[in-house]
Amino acid sequence: MITALSLSILIAGGSFAYASTRVAARAAIYETWGGSLMIVGLSLAGVGLTLFR
């Protein structure tokens, strides 16, 4: 469950990061959300690794 949630958050973060290159007017907002979601997704992946050890 944690893996699926982490993967979906990472995909959403990557989508926001990609959108920041396409829409110049909202690039700062998309970069902020994309980076934040990437950090949360990687943190969840790290938590999942320690739970299954």
Disulfide bonds with the S-S distance in Angstrom:
none
